Structures are given as C-alpha cells and as structure tokens.
C-alpha cells in the first residue's frame, strides 16, 4: 500500500506542474494536449484511490485510521484539481464564445431603417441602465458567495488538520474511545453546518438574481 500511496502522491505533484504549464500555454495549439494529459492523470489517481480503499482492509487495525486519513486527503486533493480543470475549461469556453460573438457582430451588415421605424430611445437607455445595474449586482453577489465558499473550504481544511492532530495526540496520550467518538461527532456536525451554510448562500444568490431580473 505504501508504494501505491507514494506513487499516487507523485502523480498529484505532476498534475500541479501540468496546471502551471496549462496556464502558461493558454491560447496555444498544444494547450489541449496538456489538458488531456491532466485529465488522464486525474483518472489514474481516482483509480489508485479505489485500489487504496481495498488495500486499507489489509492494514493492521492500529494503523488503519491513519492510513484512511491519508487516502481521504488524496481524494480531496484530486477533487480540487478536477474542479480547477473544469473551471479552466469553462473560462476558455466563455472566452471563445465572446470572440465568436464579437466576430459575428463585426461582420453583421445592418440594413437602413424604414420610414415607419420609431425608436424609443429613452426606454432603451433606461432598460440598458437597469440591465447594467442588475449585472453589477449579480457580479457582487457571485463574488461574495465565492468568498464565503472559499472561507468554508479553508475552515474545513483547518478542521481536518485539527482532527488529525487530535487523533495523533489521542493515540499518544491514550484517550478513551468515548472521547474520540465525541471528537468525530463534532467533526460531522461541523461538516453539516458547512454544507448548510453553502446551501443557504446559494439559495440567497438565486433569489436575489431572480428578483433583480424580474
């Protein structure tokens, strides 16, 4: 198991290096090759994690908890990398779509207005101003929600680190099983609080966007 664990860790480091190369080669022809290589390595890490879950049952009971925490950390890291890759793809898609719309706008030929055409300029200006205000409001809400989610993720990482330290101290000092169960129960409750906060934040953002558009 140790060999597979260290091999998977090395793959994670290679993925992080490829991400730096992916950002540096943005817009270049070989950018897609780097992206595909990252996806292949993420798939390999996920496969290794499945094998590690099976090998956990062969680890001595006294070391199983520590080994499981290390495997869980790898799973968390690879999920974060997969999310970062997805965000990069979406950002690139939006940029390509903006360029395509710009090209269509520049190549569009406008026909002259007929004598019967009547433009309500005041209404158009008012509508455009409202759309601009709504757009800025949505951007502010998304930015605030992103900051809140990032803060929750950081708090979760901090709690996981605290749990690992408590596990180590507990095994060293010989804490009772009852105390360890209380610590694990508190970690689960904190996780529910974090997900509840994320859900409420997303709900507030959706409601604000809905009422602003209406």
Residue, then its C-alpha position, 0 to 999 in steps of 0.5 A: x500500500x505504501x508504494x501505491x500511496x507514494x506513487x499516487x502522491x507523485x502523480x498529484x505533484x505532476x498534475x500541479x506542474x501540468x496546471x502551471x504549464x496549462x496556464x502558461x500555454x493558454x491560447x496555444x495549439x498544444x494547450x489541449x494536449x496538456x489538458x488531456x494529459x491532466x485529465x488522464x492523470x486525474x483518472x489514474x489517481x481516482x483509480x489508485x484511490x479505489x485500489x487504496x480503499x481495498x488495500x486499507x482492509x489489509x492494514x493492521x487495525x492500529x494503523x488503519x485510521x491513519x492510513x484512511x486519513x491519508x487516502x481521504x486527503x488524496x481524494x480531496x486533493x484530486x477533487x480540487x484539481x478536477x474542479x480547477x480543470x473544469x473551471x479552466x475549461x469553462x473560462x476558455x469556453x466563455x472566452x471563445x464564445x465572446x470572440x465568436x460573438x464579437x466576430x459575428x457582430x463585426x461582420x453583421x451588415x445592418x440594413x437602413x431603417x424604414x420610414x415607419x421605424x420609431x425608436x424609443x430611445x429613452x426606454x432603451x437607455x433606461x432598460x440598458x441602465x437597469x440591465x447594467x445595474x442588475x449585472x453589477x449586482x449579480x457580479x457582487x453577489x457571485x463574488x461574495x458567495x465565492x468568498x464565503x465558499x472559499x472561507x468554508x473550504x479553508x475552515x474545513x481544511x483547518x478542521x481536518x488538520x485539527x482532527x488529525x492532530x487530535x487523533x495523533x495526540x489521542x493515540x499518544x496520550x491514550x484517550x478513551x474511545x468515548x472521547x474520540x467518538x465525541x471528537x468525530x461527532x463534532x467533526x460531522x456536525x461541523x461538516x453539516x453546518x458547512x454544507x448548510x451554510x453553502x446551501x443557504x448562500x446559494x439559495x440567497x444568490x438565486x433569489x436575489x438574481x431572480x428578483x433583480x431580473x424580474 
